[in-house]
Amino acid sequence: MTLVELAERKSDGLLVRLLWDPDRDQIVLRYRDRSTGDEFLTDVPNDRALVAFEHPNVYRPLAVAA
C-alpha cells in the first residue's frame, strides 16, 4: 500500500496526518499522541477528510473487546 500525504499537523507531541490511498481511492487518517503513546490509523469518508483532519477523535475506531 502506497499512501500519499495530503496534510500534516503537529502540536505538543500530537501528530495528525491525512493520507490518500490511490489504490482504493480512500482517505486515511493517522493519529499519534507521543506523550501518551495513543495512536490509530483509520479510513474516513472522502467527503469528510477535512473534518477528520481537524477533529480526529471523532473518527477514532471503537475499541474491540477481547
C-alpha positions in Angstrom: 0.0 0.0 0.0 1.4 3.4 -1.0 -0.1 6.3 0.8 0.2 9.9 -0.4 0.4 12.6 2.3 -2.2 15.3 1.9 -1.7 17.2 5.1 0.1 17.0 8.5 -0.1 19.0 11.7 1.9 18.7 14.9 1.3 20.3 18.3 2.6 19.4 21.7 3.5 15.8 20.8 0.3 15.3 18.8 0.7 14.3 15.2 -2.2 14.1 12.8 -1.7 13.1 9.2 -4.3 12.9 6.4 -3.3 10.4 3.7 -4.7 9.1 0.5 -4.6 5.5 -0.7 -4.8 5.8 -4.5 -5.2 2.1 -5.0 -8.5 2.2 -3.1 -9.3 5.9 -3.7 -9.6 6.2 0.1 -8.7 8.8 2.6 -6.8 7.5 5.7 -6.3 9.4 9.0 -3.3 8.7 11.2 -3.2 9.9 14.7 -0.4 9.7 17.2 0.0 11.3 20.7 3.6 10.9 21.6 3.0 11.9 25.2 0.5 9.1 25.9 1.5 6.6 23.2 -2.1 6.6 21.9 -2.3 6.1 18.2 -4.7 4.9 15.5 -5.0 4.6 11.7 -8.4 4.6 10.1 -10.3 5.1 6.9 -12.5 8.2 6.8 -15.2 9.1 4.3 -13.5 11.0 1.5 -16.0 13.8 1.7 -15.3 14.3 5.4 -11.5 14.4 5.1 -11.1 18.0 6.3 -13.4 17.4 9.3 -11.5 14.3 10.2 -8.2 16.2 10.0 -9.5 19.0 12.3 -11.3 16.7 14.7 -9.6 13.3 14.5 -11.0 11.8 17.7 -14.5 11.9 16.2 -13.2 9.2 13.8 -11.4 7.2 16.4 -12.1 3.5 15.9 -14.1 1.8 18.7 -12.0 -0.4 20.9 -12.5 -4.1 20.2 -13.3 -6.1 23.4 -11.0 -9.1 23.8 
